[in-house]
Amino acid sequence: MSAHTPTQRPGDKMKKAVCAFSELLREHPEKSRVFLLHQVEIKFDLSPKECEFLNNHLAECKNQE
């Protein structure tokens, strides 16, 4: 069974996951980023490659000073 419906484009799930992660960070700054990412990955049923991408880019807070 396909991970997306015919009306949903392939990248939409990742966009929604990133938005949900951002919202969770705002609502729960005390929780670890890895924990919140894991919640998002489960909620949106992301593939292992999608999970790896999010973990590589969002798991750690990078200072950009």
ROMIVO-320610 format. One record per atom (N, C-alpha, C): x negated, y, z negated; residue number from 1; residue in three letters. Coordinates in nm, 4 decimals, padded with zeros to 6 digits, always signed. Layout:
! residues N
<px: X py: Y pz: Z pos: NUM code: ALA>
...
This chain:
! residues 65
<px: -00.0839 py: -00.1187 pz: +00.0000 pos: 1 code: MET>
<px: +00.0000 py: +00.0000 pz: +00.0000 pos: 1 code: MET>
<px: -00.0879 py: +00.1242 pz: +00.0000 pos: 1 code: MET>
<px: -00.0528 py: +00.2208 pz: +00.0765 pos: 2 code: SER>
<px: -00.1305 py: +00.3430 pz: +00.0908 pos: 2 code: SER>
<px: -00.1230 py: +00.4274 pz: -00.0363 pos: 2 code: SER>
<px: -00.2317 py: +00.4980 pz: -00.0675 pos: 3 code: ALA>
<px: -00.2376 py: +00.5814 pz: -00.1870 pos: 3 code: ALA>
<px: -00.1614 py: +00.7121 pz: -00.1694 pos: 3 code: ALA>
<px: -00.1247 py: +00.7450 pz: -00.0468 pos: 4 code: HIS>
<px: -00.0507 py: +00.8688 pz: -00.0256 pos: 4 code: HIS>
<px: +00.0714 py: +00.8417 pz: +00.0613 pos: 4 code: HIS>
<px: +00.1727 py: +00.9253 pz: +00.0443 pos: 5 code: THR>
<px: +00.2944 py: +00.9115 pz: +00.1221 pos: 5 code: THR>
<px: +00.2740 py: +00.9745 pz: +00.2588 pos: 5 code: THR>
<px: +00.3600 py: +00.9439 pz: +00.3559 pos: 6 code: PRO>
<px: +00.3431 py: +01.0014 pz: +00.4901 pos: 6 code: PRO>
<px: +00.3427 py: +01.1545 pz: +00.4921 pos: 6 code: PRO>
<px: +00.4092 py: +01.2175 pz: +00.3966 pos: 7 code: THR>
<px: +00.4138 py: +01.3636 pz: +00.3946 pos: 7 code: THR>
<px: +00.2973 py: +01.4244 pz: +00.3157 pos: 7 code: THR>
<px: +00.2158 py: +01.3417 pz: +00.2544 pos: 8 code: GLN>
<px: +00.1032 py: +01.3904 pz: +00.1756 pos: 8 code: GLN>
<px: -00.0267 py: +01.3699 pz: +00.2532 pos: 8 code: GLN>
<px: -00.1014 py: +01.4767 pz: +00.2712 pos: 9 code: ARG>
<px: -00.2295 py: +01.4671 pz: +00.3401 pos: 9 code: ARG>
<px: -00.3333 py: +01.4040 pz: +00.2474 pos: 9 code: ARG>
<px: -00.4350 py: +01.3366 pz: +00.3019 pos: 10 code: PRO>
<px: -00.5339 py: +01.2671 pz: +00.2190 pos: 10 code: PRO>
<px: -00.6014 py: +01.3540 pz: +00.1119 pos: 10 code: PRO>
<px: -00.6319 py: +01.4779 pz: +00.1400 pos: 11 code: GLY>
<px: -00.6992 py: +01.5642 pz: +00.0429 pos: 11 code: GLY>
<px: -00.6093 py: +01.6228 pz: -00.0640 pos: 11 code: GLY>
<px: -00.4775 py: +01.6108 pz: -00.0469 pos: 12 code: ASP>
<px: -00.3844 py: +01.6705 pz: -00.1424 pos: 12 code: ASP>
<px: -00.3996 py: +01.6121 pz: -00.2826 pos: 12 code: ASP>
<px: -00.4235 py: +01.4819 pz: -00.2908 pos: 13 code: LYS>
<px: -00.4352 py: +01.4169 pz: -00.4216 pos: 13 code: LYS>
<px: -00.5547 py: +01.4729 pz: -00.4979 pos: 13 code: LYS>
<px: -00.6657 py: +01.4936 pz: -00.4285 pos: 14 code: MET>
<px: -00.7846 py: +01.5484 pz: -00.4941 pos: 14 code: MET>
<px: -00.7625 py: +01.6925 pz: -00.5365 pos: 14 code: MET>
<px: -00.6953 py: +01.7714 pz: -00.4528 pos: 15 code: LYS>
<px: -00.6655 py: +01.9100 pz: -00.4897 pos: 15 code: LYS>
<px: -00.5801 py: +01.9137 pz: -00.6155 pos: 15 code: LYS>
<px: -00.4785 py: +01.8288 pz: -00.6210 pos: 16 code: LYS>
<px: -00.3914 py: +01.8239 pz: -00.7386 pos: 16 code: LYS>
<px: -00.4696 py: +01.7785 pz: -00.8617 pos: 16 code: LYS>
<px: -00.5607 py: +01.6833 pz: -00.8435 pos: 17 code: ALA>
<px: -00.6410 py: +01.6339 pz: -00.9548 pos: 17 code: ALA>
<px: -00.7316 py: +01.7435 pz: -01.0099 pos: 17 code: ALA>
<px: -00.7947 py: +01.8205 pz: -00.9217 pos: 18 code: VAL>
<px: -00.8827 py: +01.9292 pz: -00.9651 pos: 18 code: VAL>
<px: -00.8013 py: +02.0370 pz: -01.0375 pos: 18 code: VAL>
<px: -00.6842 py: +02.0694 pz: -00.9863 pos: 19 code: CYS>
<px: -00.5976 py: +02.1677 pz: -01.0521 pos: 19 code: CYS>
<px: -00.5542 py: +02.1186 pz: -01.1894 pos: 19 code: CYS>
<px: -00.5179 py: +01.9915 pz: -01.1985 pos: 20 code: ALA>
<px: -00.4765 py: +01.9342 pz: -01.3264 pos: 20 code: ALA>
<px: -00.5922 py: +01.9352 pz: -01.4255 pos: 20 code: ALA>
<px: -00.7121 py: +01.9043 pz: -01.3787 pos: 21 code: PHE>
<px: -00.8308 py: +01.9074 pz: -01.4641 pos: 21 code: PHE>
<px: -00.8553 py: +02.0481 pz: -01.5160 pos: 21 code: PHE>
<px: -00.8453 py: +02.1454 pz: -01.4285 pos: 22 code: SER>
<px: -00.8646 py: +02.2848 pz: -01.4674 pos: 22 code: SER>
<px: -00.7635 py: +02.3265 pz: -01.5741 pos: 22 code: SER>
<px: -00.6399 py: +02.2857 pz: -01.5538 pos: 23 code: GLU>
<px: -00.5342 py: +02.3191 pz: -01.6504 pos: 23 code: GLU>
<px: -00.5602 py: +02.2514 pz: -01.7851 pos: 23 code: GLU>
<px: -00.6017 py: +02.1252 pz: -01.7823 pos: 24 code: LEU>
<px: -00.6329 py: +02.0548 pz: -01.9071 pos: 24 code: LEU>
<px: -00.7480 py: +02.1218 pz: -01.9806 pos: 24 code: LEU>
<px: -00.8498 py: +02.1663 pz: -01.9068 pos: 25 code: LEU>
<px: -00.9626 py: +02.2379 pz: -01.9691 pos: 25 code: LEU>
<px: -00.9157 py: +02.3649 pz: -02.0398 pos: 25 code: LEU>
<px: -00.8253 py: +02.4355 pz: -01.9751 pos: 26 code: ARG>
<px: -00.7730 py: +02.5589 pz: -02.0323 pos: 26 code: ARG>
<px: -00.6897 py: +02.5301 pz: -02.1567 pos: 26 code: ARG>
<px: -00.6087 py: +02.4243 pz: -02.1526 pos: 27 code: GLU>
<px: -00.5207 py: +02.3909 pz: -02.2642 pos: 27 code: GLU>
<px: -00.5933 py: +02.3227 pz: -02.3800 pos: 27 code: GLU>
<px: -00.7015 py: +02.2490 pz: -02.3487 pos: 28 code: HIS>
<px: -00.7710 py: +02.1704 pz: -02.4515 pos: 28 code: HIS>
<px: -00.9225 py: +02.1898 pz: -02.4431 pos: 28 code: HIS>
<px: -00.9703 py: +02.3107 pz: -02.4726 pos: 29 code: PRO>
<px: -01.1144 py: +02.3360 pz: -02.4617 pos: 29 code: PRO>
<px: -01.1976 py: +02.2547 pz: -02.5615 pos: 29 code: PRO>
<px: -01.1348 py: +02.2030 pz: -02.6650 pos: 30 code: GLU>
<px: -01.2061 py: +02.1254 pz: -02.7660 pos: 30 code: GLU>
<px: -01.2365 py: +01.9826 pz: -02.7204 pos: 30 code: GLU>
<px: -01.1682 py: +01.9348 pz: -02.6188 pos: 31 code: LYS>
<px: -01.1889 py: +01.7981 pz: -02.5698 pos: 31 code: LYS>
<px: -01.3021 py: +01.7951 pz: -02.4673 pos: 31 code: LYS>
<px: -01.3683 py: +01.6803 pz: -02.4603 pos: 32 code: SER>
<px: -01.4809 py: +01.6690 pz: -02.3672 pos: 32 code: SER>
<px: -01.4321 py: +01.6672 pz: -02.2224 pos: 32 code: SER>
<px: -01.5156 py: +01.7204 pz: -02.1346 pos: 33 code: ARG>
<px: -01.4829 py: +01.7238 pz: -01.9918 pos: 33 code: ARG>
<px: -01.4698 py: +01.5821 pz: -01.9363 pos: 33 code: ARG>
<px: -01.5545 py: +01.4903 pz: -01.9827 pos: 34 code: VAL>
<px: -01.5497 py: +01.3523 pz: -01.9348 pos: 34 code: VAL>
<px: -01.4172 py: +01.2875 pz: -01.9727 pos: 34 code: VAL>
<px: -01.3709 py: +01.3107 pz: -02.0947 pos: 35 code: PHE>
<px: -01.2428 py: +01.2556 pz: -02.1394 pos: 35 code: PHE>
<px: -01.1286 py: +01.3095 pz: -02.0533 pos: 35 code: PHE>
<px: -01.1286 py: +01.4398 pz: -02.0290 pos: 36 code: LEU>
<px: -01.0227 py: +01.5010 pz: -01.9486 pos: 36 code: LEU>
<px: -01.0278 py: +01.4518 pz: -01.8040 pos: 36 code: LEU>
<px: -01.1474 py: +01.4365 pz: -01.7492 pos: 37 code: LEU>
<px: -01.1608 py: +01.3836 pz: -01.6138 pos: 37 code: LEU>
<px: -01.1037 py: +01.2423 pz: -01.6054 pos: 37 code: LEU>
<px: -01.1325 py: +01.1621 pz: -01.7065 pos: 38 code: HIS>
<px: -01.0818 py: +01.0254 pz: -01.7079 pos: 38 code: HIS>
<px: -00.9287 py: +01.0246 pz: -01.7067 pos: 38 code: HIS>
<px: -00.8673 py: +01.1126 pz: -01.7821 pos: 39 code: GLN>
<px: -00.7209 py: +01.1230 pz: -01.7824 pos: 39 code: GLN>
<px: -00.6679 py: +01.1573 pz: -01.6440 pos: 39 code: GLN>
<px: -00.7313 py: +01.2521 pz: -01.5787 pos: 40 code: VAL>
<px: -00.6896 py: +01.2946 pz: -01.4443 pos: 40 code: VAL>
<px: -00.7083 py: +01.1815 pz: -01.3429 pos: 40 code: VAL>
<px: -00.8200 py: +01.1116 pz: -01.3532 pos: 41 code: GLU>
<px: -00.8477 py: +01.0019 pz: -01.2601 pos: 41 code: GLU>
<px: -00.7412 py: +00.8930 pz: -01.2697 pos: 41 code: GLU>
<px: -00.6963 py: +00.8652 pz: -01.3898 pos: 42 code: ILE>
<px: -00.5905 py: +00.7649 pz: -01.4096 pos: 42 code: ILE>
<px: -00.4564 py: +00.8183 pz: -01.3603 pos: 42 code: ILE>
<px: -00.4246 py: +00.9404 pz: -01.3980 pos: 43 code: LYS>
<px: -00.2950 py: +00.9984 pz: -01.3608 pos: 43 code: LYS>
<px: -00.2751 py: +01.0013 pz: -01.2093 pos: 43 code: LYS>
<px: -00.3806 py: +01.0362 pz: -01.1353 pos: 44 code: PHE>
<px: -00.3688 py: +01.0502 pz: -00.9901 pos: 44 code: PHE>
<px: -00.4152 py: +00.9258 pz: -00.9144 pos: 44 code: PHE>
<px: -00.4458 py: +00.8190 pz: -00.9879 pos: 45 code: ASP>
<px: -00.4853 py: +00.6906 pz: -00.9280 pos: 45 code: ASP>
<px: -00.5941 py: +00.7113 pz: -00.8227 pos: 45 code: ASP>
<px: -00.7021 py: +00.7755 pz: -00.8653 pos: 46 code: LEU>
<px: -00.8100 py: +00.8072 pz: -00.7727 pos: 46 code: LEU>
<px: -00.8964 py: +00.6841 pz: -00.7445 pos: 46 code: LEU>
<px: -00.9513 py: +00.6806 pz: -00.6260 pos: 47 code: SER>
<px: -01.0397 py: +00.5708 pz: -00.5859 pos: 47 code: SER>
<px: -01.1737 py: +00.5856 pz: -00.6582 pos: 47 code: SER>
<px: -01.2542 py: +00.4790 pz: -00.6601 pos: 48 code: PRO>
<px: -01.3872 py: +00.4898 pz: -00.7219 pos: 48 code: PRO>
<px: -01.4729 py: +00.6011 pz: -00.6600 pos: 48 code: PRO>
<px: -01.4651 py: +00.6194 pz: -00.5295 pos: 49 code: LYS>
<px: -01.5423 py: +00.7266 pz: -00.4645 pos: 49 code: LYS>
<px: -01.4933 py: +00.8644 pz: -00.5084 pos: 49 code: LYS>
<px: -01.3625 py: +00.8803 pz: -00.5190 pos: 50 code: GLU>
<px: -01.3067 py: +01.0087 pz: -00.5642 pos: 50 code: GLU>
<px: -01.3485 py: +01.0357 pz: -00.7085 pos: 50 code: GLU>
<px: -01.3445 py: +00.9331 pz: -00.7928 pos: 51 code: CYS>
<px: -01.3863 py: +00.9481 pz: -00.9327 pos: 51 code: CYS>
<px: -01.5336 py: +00.9864 pz: -00.9420 pos: 51 code: CYS>
<px: -01.6163 py: +00.9208 pz: -00.8612 pos: 52 code: GLU>
<px: -01.7592 py: +00.9509 pz: -00.8605 pos: 52 code: GLU>
<px: -01.7836 py: +01.0963 pz: -00.8197 pos: 52 code: GLU>
<px: -01.7125 py: +01.1420 pz: -00.7177 pos: 53 code: PHE>
<px: -01.7268 py: +01.2800 pz: -00.6725 pos: 53 code: PHE>
<px: -01.6911 py: +01.3779 pz: -00.7849 pos: 53 code: PHE>
<px: -01.5770 py: +01.3556 pz: -00.8493 pos: 54 code: LEU>
<px: -01.5355 py: +01.4459 pz: -00.9567 pos: 54 code: LEU>
<px: -01.6345 py: +01.4430 pz: -01.0727 pos: 54 code: LEU>
<px: -01.6802 py: +01.3248 pz: -01.1101 pos: 55 code: ASN>
<px: -01.7764 py: +01.3149 pz: -01.2197 pos: 55 code: ASN>
<px: -01.9072 py: +01.3845 pz: -01.1865 pos: 55 code: ASN>
<px: -01.9524 py: +01.3714 pz: -01.0629 pos: 56 code: ASN>
<px: -02.0780 py: +01.4363 pz: -01.0225 pos: 56 code: ASN>
<px: -02.0667 py: +01.5879 pz: -01.0222 pos: 56 code: ASN>
<px: -01.9487 py: +01.6402 pz: -00.9931 pos: 57 code: HIS>
<px: -01.9335 py: +01.7844 pz: -00.9780 pos: 57 code: HIS>
<px: -01.8671 py: +01.8550 pz: -01.0961 pos: 57 code: HIS>
<px: -01.7923 py: +01.7808 pz: -01.1785 pos: 58 code: LEU>
<px: -01.7151 py: +01.8481 pz: -01.2828 pos: 58 code: LEU>
<px: -01.7409 py: +01.7993 pz: -01.4252 pos: 58 code: LEU>
<px: -01.8117 py: +01.6894 pz: -01.4426 pos: 59 code: ALA>
<px: -01.8274 py: +01.6310 pz: -01.5759 pos: 59 code: ALA>
<px: -01.9104 py: +01.7186 pz: -01.6695 pos: 59 code: ALA>
<px: -02.0084 py: +01.7886 pz: -01.6163 pos: 60 code: GLU>
<px: -02.0939 py: +01.8720 pz: -01.7000 pos: 60 code: GLU>
<px: -02.0699 py: +02.0189 pz: -01.6693 pos: 60 code: GLU>
<px: -02.0728 py: +02.0967 pz: -01.7738 pos: 61 code: CYS>
<px: -02.0586 py: +02.2417 pz: -01.7576 pos: 61 code: CYS>
<px: -02.1946 py: +02.2961 pz: -01.7171 pos: 61 code: CYS>
<px: -02.2007 py: +02.3584 pz: -01.6045 pos: 62 code: LYS>
<px: -02.3258 py: +02.4137 pz: -01.5540 pos: 62 code: LYS>
<px: -02.3285 py: +02.5649 pz: -01.5764 pos: 62 code: LYS>
<px: -02.4282 py: +02.6118 pz: -01.6467 pos: 63 code: ASN>
<px: -02.4425 py: +02.7570 pz: -01.6669 pos: 63 code: ASN>
<px: -02.4937 py: +02.8178 pz: -01.5395 pos: 63 code: ASN>
<px: -02.4280 py: +02.9229 pz: -01.4966 pos: 64 code: GLN>
<px: -02.4686 py: +02.9899 pz: -01.3741 pos: 64 code: GLN>
<px: -02.5091 py: +03.1326 pz: -01.4028 pos: 64 code: GLN>
<px: -02.6003 py: +03.1473 pz: -01.4989 pos: 65 code: GLU>
<px: -02.6475 py: +03.2801 pz: -01.5381 pos: 65 code: GLU>
<px: -02.7670 py: +03.3207 pz: -01.4587 pos: 65 code: GLU>
